[in-house]
Amino acid sequence: MDIKEILFPMGVAFLFALLAGPLLIPVLRRMKFGQQIRKEGPQGHQKKAGTPTMGGVIILLALAVATLRFADKNTELVILLVATLGYGLVGFLDDYIKIVFKRSLGLNAKQKLLGQLLVSGVVCYLLYDIGHSTDLSVPLTDWSIPLGWLYYPFVIIMMLGMSNAVNFTDGLDGLLSGTSAVAFGAYIIIAMKVHDPESAILAAAMVGAVLGFLVFNAHPAKVFMGDTGSLGIGGGLAAVAILTKAELLILIIGGVFVFELLSVVIQVASFKTRGKRVFKMSPIHHHFELSGWSEWRVVITFWAVGLLLAGLGLYINEVF
């Protein structure tokens, strides 16, 4: 692929998000689509109550416009868009219920899981339809595990895990926008290496979209992406990793998201089994906030860690 084939969708998505922000944010504010803040969260976050949310619509629209303009229309593109927009739709419904009923929780756990499973099931069917390889490459080795039909449950678990891990990361101004741009940037390089233009173009469009959104989402945020954005980003990242056959590498490239998810699992498990908390609050970015770090310091640090992990993932992919 030519570098221009990457820069064009990235630039179009960035400009679309940049232009859409000033148009959509006032609409969200007039419709009173404001964020509900959990009372048990850091007290400094209470002042963010009422900030327009569901800004993920900007990201997903920018992504769709740029991807459809520059990518070939084939089944691989359908898989990428189903994963990204499908998970984004589940997040949209969750956000909408939160806003309409003025509560911090939208869809209940079973409803959200059902929506995610439906989208993942469609992705699995389409992967089977195109004869996608069910072998799983193991990073740091030359091994490849032939999973056969077990590959499809693996895909479902991977999509569920990554989308929720990304969702947990969206807790501070600009945190997810920056870390997701880094992760998708790494997968652009991987997709180009394996000659997967659809994944490369969608990843490039996502980088442009989240960076354009970051203009409005950086501290102090004028808009939040909500579950509309975070679930869509997570679904898209998992789909790109699957199509480029770098499934397990996402644990390294998306290491920040994995750490966020693990911090929640550890916190819940520790409290239920020992009655004690390991962290001051989970996800782990809140732990650092409550330890005295400024919000911006936490965000910059996590961006830097994400960049280092993405570089490590690319090194491993290149060497092995």
Backbone torsions as a table, in degrees:
resi	resn	phi	psi	omega
1	MET	NA	145.7	175.1
2	ASP	-82.9	145.8	-179.2
3	ILE	-59.9	-28.5	178.6
4	LYS	-64.1	-31.0	179.2
5	GLU	-67.7	-17.3	177.3
6	ILE	-94.0	-43.6	-175.5
7	LEU	-67.7	-34.1	-178.7
8	PHE	-63.7	-53.5	178.3
9	PRO	-64.3	-33.5	178.3
10	MET	-65.2	-44.4	-179.3
11	GLY	-67.0	-41.9	179.6
12	VAL	-63.7	-44.3	179.5
13	ALA	-64.1	-40.7	179.2
14	PHE	-62.4	-47.8	-179.2
15	LEU	-65.8	-38.4	178.9
16	PHE	-61.5	-47.5	-179.8
17	ALA	-64.6	-38.4	-179.0
18	LEU	-64.8	-38.1	-179.8
19	LEU	-82.1	-31.6	-177.5
20	ALA	-74.6	-31.0	-177.5
21	GLY	-54.0	-55.6	-179.0
22	PRO	-64.1	-19.4	178.5
23	LEU	-85.6	-40.9	-173.8
24	LEU	-85.4	-36.5	-175.8
25	ILE	-58.5	-46.0	177.1
26	PRO	-62.4	-32.5	178.2
27	VAL	-65.9	-44.9	178.2
28	LEU	-61.6	-37.7	-179.9
29	ARG	-68.1	-42.7	-179.9
30	ARG	-66.3	-33.0	179.5
31	MET	-81.8	1.6	179.7
32	LYS	59.8	37.4	175.6
33	PHE	-85.8	66.5	-176.7
34	GLY	-98.1	151.5	-178.9
35	GLN	-70.3	135.7	171.7
36	GLN	-94.2	127.5	-176.7
37	ILE	-101.4	132.3	177.9
38	ARG	-62.7	134.4	-179.3
39	LYS	-66.1	-29.1	-177.8
40	GLU	-83.2	-2.1	179.2
41	GLY	-76.2	176.0	177.9
42	PRO	-54.3	136.0	-175.1
43	GLN	-61.7	-30.6	179.6
44	GLY	-63.4	-17.2	-178.7
45	HIS	-83.7	-13.9	-176.4
46	GLN	-62.5	-29.4	179.5
47	LYS	-70.1	-12.2	178.8
48	LYS	-83.4	-8.4	-179.7
49	ALA	-56.5	133.4	179.8
50	GLY	94.9	-12.0	175.7
51	THR	-62.0	131.9	-178.2
52	PRO	-54.1	137.1	177.4
53	THR	-121.1	-172.3	-174.4
54	MET	68.7	17.9	176.8
55	GLY	-65.9	-10.4	176.1
56	GLY	-59.7	-20.7	175.4
57	VAL	-57.9	-37.8	178.1
58	ILE	-60.5	-46.8	-178.9
59	ILE	-61.8	-48.7	-175.4
60	LEU	-68.5	-36.9	176.6
61	LEU	-66.3	-44.5	179.0
62	ALA	-61.2	-42.6	179.2
63	LEU	-62.3	-47.6	-176.8
64	ALA	-63.5	-44.9	-179.2
65	VAL	-60.8	-49.0	-177.1
66	ALA	-67.9	-42.2	-177.7
67	THR	-66.9	-45.9	-179.2
68	LEU	-66.3	-28.3	179.6
69	ARG	-72.9	-36.2	-169.6
70	PHE	-111.4	-18.5	-177.1
71	ALA	-92.9	150.8	174.3
72	ASP	-67.8	145.0	-178.6
73	LYS	-87.4	98.0	178.8
74	ASN	-142.9	-177.9	-175.7
75	THR	-66.0	-34.6	177.8
76	GLU	-60.4	-41.8	178.0
77	LEU	-64.4	-39.1	178.5
78	VAL	-61.2	-43.0	179.1
79	ILE	-59.2	-46.2	-178.8
80	LEU	-63.0	-43.2	-178.3
81	LEU	-73.8	-36.0	176.9
82	VAL	-62.2	-45.3	-179.1
83	ALA	-63.9	-46.1	-175.9
84	THR	-73.2	-53.9	-176.6
85	LEU	-74.6	-31.5	178.4
86	GLY	-65.4	-47.9	176.7
87	TYR	-66.2	-35.1	176.6
88	GLY	-62.7	-36.1	178.3
89	LEU	-66.0	-40.6	176.2
90	VAL	-60.1	-43.3	177.8
91	GLY	-64.9	-37.4	178.6
92	PHE	-61.5	-45.0	178.5
93	LEU	-62.5	-39.6	178.3
94	ASP	-63.1	-47.1	179.0
95	ASP	-62.2	-43.0	-176.2
96	TYR	-62.1	-42.4	179.5
97	ILE	-65.5	-40.0	177.8
98	LYS	-57.7	-44.2	-174.2
99	ILE	-73.5	-47.0	-177.0
100	VAL	-63.3	-41.1	-176.5
101	PHE	-97.8	5.9	174.5
102	LYS	52.1	54.4	177.7
103	ARG	-138.2	160.3	-175.3
104	SER	-79.5	-14.9	178.2
105	LEU	-117.6	136.0	-178.0
106	GLY	-100.6	-105.9	176.1
107	LEU	-60.2	144.4	174.1
108	ASN	-75.6	171.2	-173.1
109	ALA	-58.7	-41.7	-178.6
110	LYS	-67.1	-40.5	-180.0
111	GLN	-65.3	-44.6	179.6
112	LYS	-64.9	-42.5	179.4
113	LEU	-62.7	-41.2	179.4
114	LEU	-61.3	-45.4	178.6
115	GLY	-60.7	-43.5	179.7
116	GLN	-66.3	-38.6	179.0
117	LEU	-65.8	-38.6	178.9
118	LEU	-62.2	-45.9	179.3
119	VAL	-64.2	-45.0	-179.9
120	SER	-62.6	-36.9	178.4
121	GLY	-63.2	-41.3	177.4
122	VAL	-63.5	-41.8	178.5
123	VAL	-60.5	-44.6	179.7
124	CYS	-61.5	-42.5	178.6
125	TYR	-60.3	-44.1	-178.8
126	LEU	-68.4	-36.5	176.3
127	LEU	-62.4	-43.5	178.1
128	TYR	-63.3	-39.0	-176.8
129	ASP	-64.3	-34.1	-179.3
130	ILE	-92.9	3.3	178.9
131	GLY	70.1	34.3	179.8
132	HIS	-60.6	137.9	-178.4
133	SER	-59.2	135.5	177.8
134	THR	-100.7	12.6	174.2
135	ASP	-81.1	147.4	-178.2
136	LEU	-120.4	116.3	179.2
137	SER	-79.2	138.5	-179.5
138	VAL	-101.9	117.3	179.8
139	PRO	-57.1	149.8	178.5
140	LEU	73.1	5.5	178.3
141	THR	-140.4	173.2	172.9
142	ASP	-99.5	12.1	-176.7
143	TRP	-78.0	149.0	174.4
144	SER	-138.5	124.0	-175.8
145	ILE	-98.0	118.0	177.6
146	PRO	-79.1	100.0	-175.5
147	LEU	-81.4	-23.7	-176.9
148	GLY	62.9	-135.1	-177.2
149	TRP	-67.7	-20.1	178.3
150	LEU	-67.5	-13.4	179.2
151	TYR	-62.9	-34.0	-175.1
152	TYR	-72.2	-42.4	170.5
153	PRO	-60.5	-35.3	177.1
154	PHE	-61.2	-44.2	179.0
155	VAL	-60.2	-43.9	-179.7
156	ILE	-62.3	-46.7	179.4
157	ILE	-63.0	-40.0	-179.7
158	MET	-63.3	-45.0	-179.1
159	MET	-67.0	-41.7	177.6
160	LEU	-63.1	-46.6	-177.3
161	GLY	-64.2	-46.5	-176.4
162	MET	-70.4	-39.3	-179.7
163	SER	-64.4	-39.6	179.1
164	ASN	-74.6	-32.8	176.0
165	ALA	-63.8	-43.9	177.5
166	VAL	-64.7	-39.0	179.0
167	ASN	-60.8	-41.5	178.4
168	PHE	-64.9	-29.5	-177.5
169	THR	-71.4	-23.3	-177.2
170	ASP	-80.7	78.5	-178.5
171	GLY	-134.2	-9.0	179.6
172	LEU	-131.7	154.1	-178.4
173	ASP	-57.7	118.1	174.9
174	GLY	81.2	-5.6	-174.9
175	LEU	-62.4	-53.9	-177.5
176	LEU	-73.0	-35.0	179.1
177	SER	-57.3	-46.8	-177.9
178	GLY	-71.7	-46.3	-177.5
179	THR	-67.5	-35.0	178.7
180	SER	-71.4	-35.1	176.5
181	ALA	-60.6	-41.1	179.2
182	VAL	-64.9	-47.0	-178.1
183	ALA	-63.5	-46.1	178.4
184	PHE	-66.3	-33.6	176.9
185	GLY	-60.3	-40.2	177.8
186	ALA	-64.7	-39.7	-179.0
187	TYR	-73.5	-19.8	171.1
188	ILE	-59.9	-47.8	-178.2
189	ILE	-63.4	-43.0	179.3
190	ILE	-64.6	-43.8	-179.9
191	ALA	-63.1	-39.1	177.6
192	MET	-65.8	-37.6	-179.3
193	LYS	-64.7	-38.2	-178.0
194	VAL	-94.5	9.6	176.8
195	HIS	58.4	52.8	176.9
196	ASP	-116.7	83.9	-174.3
197	PRO	-63.4	-34.7	-179.0
198	GLU	-63.9	-45.3	178.9
199	SER	-65.7	-39.2	-179.7
200	ALA	-64.1	-42.6	-178.4
201	ILE	-68.6	-43.8	179.1
202	LEU	-64.7	-41.3	178.6
203	ALA	-62.3	-40.8	178.6
204	ALA	-65.1	-41.2	178.3
205	ALA	-64.0	-37.4	178.4
206	MET	-66.8	-40.4	177.5
207	VAL	-59.3	-47.1	179.1
208	GLY	-62.7	-41.1	-177.5
209	ALA	-65.9	-46.0	-177.4
210	VAL	-72.6	-30.6	176.5
211	LEU	-70.8	-37.8	174.7
212	GLY	-64.2	-40.3	177.8
213	PHE	-66.7	-33.7	-178.7
214	LEU	-60.1	-27.6	177.3
215	VAL	-56.4	-34.3	-178.4
216	PHE	-100.8	-13.6	-174.1
217	ASN	-101.9	-11.0	178.7
218	ALA	-67.6	153.2	-177.0
219	HIS	-62.7	130.4	-5.2
220	PRO	-81.6	129.6	-172.9
221	ALA	-66.7	135.9	174.0
222	LYS	-90.9	-16.4	-179.8
223	VAL	-157.2	148.4	174.2
224	PHE	-107.5	150.8	-179.9
225	MET	-79.4	-24.7	-178.2
226	GLY	66.8	-176.4	177.9
227	ASP	-65.8	-23.7	176.2
228	THR	-54.4	-46.1	-179.4
229	GLY	-80.8	-46.8	-172.9
230	SER	-66.9	-42.1	178.4
231	LEU	-69.1	-37.9	177.0
232	GLY	-63.1	-42.4	178.2
233	ILE	-62.8	-44.8	-179.6
234	GLY	-63.6	-43.0	177.9
235	GLY	-63.5	-41.5	179.2
236	GLY	-66.1	-40.5	-180.0
237	LEU	-64.0	-42.8	178.3
238	ALA	-63.1	-41.9	-178.7
239	ALA	-64.4	-41.0	178.2
240	VAL	-63.6	-41.9	178.8
241	ALA	-63.3	-38.3	-179.7
242	ILE	-67.7	-47.5	-176.3
243	LEU	-70.0	-28.2	178.6
244	THR	-88.1	2.2	-178.7
245	LYS	57.1	39.3	174.8
246	ALA	-123.5	48.2	-173.0
247	GLU	-61.9	-52.0	-175.8
248	LEU	-74.6	-21.5	179.5
249	LEU	-65.7	-19.5	179.5
250	ILE	-64.4	-23.8	178.1
251	LEU	-65.4	-25.7	178.7
252	ILE	-94.4	-53.3	-179.2
253	ILE	-60.8	-39.2	177.3
254	GLY	-98.5	31.6	-175.7
255	GLY	-57.6	-36.1	178.6
256	VAL	-60.5	-42.7	179.9
257	PHE	-65.8	-39.6	179.4
258	VAL	-63.5	-43.5	178.5
259	PHE	-61.4	-40.4	179.2
260	GLU	-61.4	-45.8	179.7
261	LEU	-64.3	-45.7	-179.5
262	LEU	-61.7	-36.3	-179.8
263	SER	-62.8	-36.4	177.9
264	VAL	-69.7	-45.0	179.8
265	VAL	-61.2	-46.3	-179.9
266	ILE	-62.8	-43.6	-178.9
267	GLN	-61.9	-46.7	-178.5
268	VAL	-66.4	-45.3	-179.1
269	ALA	-62.7	-42.5	-179.7
270	SER	-65.1	-42.0	-177.6
271	PHE	-69.2	-37.6	-178.1
272	LYS	-74.8	-32.1	-176.7
273	THR	-93.4	-33.5	-175.8
274	ARG	-117.5	-11.1	-177.4
275	GLY	73.2	15.6	-178.7
276	LYS	-126.5	149.4	178.0
277	ARG	-99.0	138.7	177.2
278	VAL	-80.9	-40.1	-178.8
279	PHE	-110.1	157.3	176.9
280	LYS	-62.8	-31.6	174.5
281	MET	-166.5	146.8	174.3
282	SER	-118.0	156.5	-1.9
283	PRO	-58.3	165.7	-165.7
284	ILE	-63.9	-22.8	178.5
285	HIS	-63.3	-29.5	177.1
286	HIS	-71.5	-29.6	176.7
287	HIS	-60.0	-44.3	-179.9
288	PHE	-68.8	-36.5	175.5
289	GLU	-59.3	-47.6	-178.4
290	LEU	-72.8	-11.8	175.6
291	SER	-87.9	0.3	175.5
292	GLY	108.7	-2.2	178.0
293	TRP	-74.1	144.4	173.4
294	SER	-72.6	156.9	-180.0
295	GLU	-58.6	-42.5	-178.0
296	TRP	-66.1	-36.0	178.8
297	ARG	-65.5	-41.1	177.4
298	VAL	-61.5	-46.3	-177.6
299	VAL	-61.7	-49.2	-179.2
300	ILE	-61.4	-41.1	179.6
301	THR	-63.2	-44.0	-179.9
302	PHE	-67.9	-36.1	174.4
303	TRP	-59.6	-45.4	-178.3
304	ALA	-63.7	-43.4	178.2
305	VAL	-63.0	-42.3	177.7
306	GLY	-60.4	-39.5	179.1
307	LEU	-65.9	-42.6	179.0
308	LEU	-63.8	-43.2	179.9
309	LEU	-67.4	-38.0	176.7
310	ALA	-63.4	-41.8	177.2
311	GLY	-62.6	-41.1	177.9
312	LEU	-63.8	-42.0	178.9
313	GLY	-61.9	-41.9	178.6
314	LEU	-67.3	-36.5	177.9
315	TYR	-63.7	-46.8	179.3
316	ILE	-61.3	-41.9	180.0
317	ASN	-64.9	-34.1	-178.5
318	GLU	-77.0	-41.7	-174.5
319	VAL	-77.7	-40.9	-176.6
320	PHE	-101.1	NA	NA
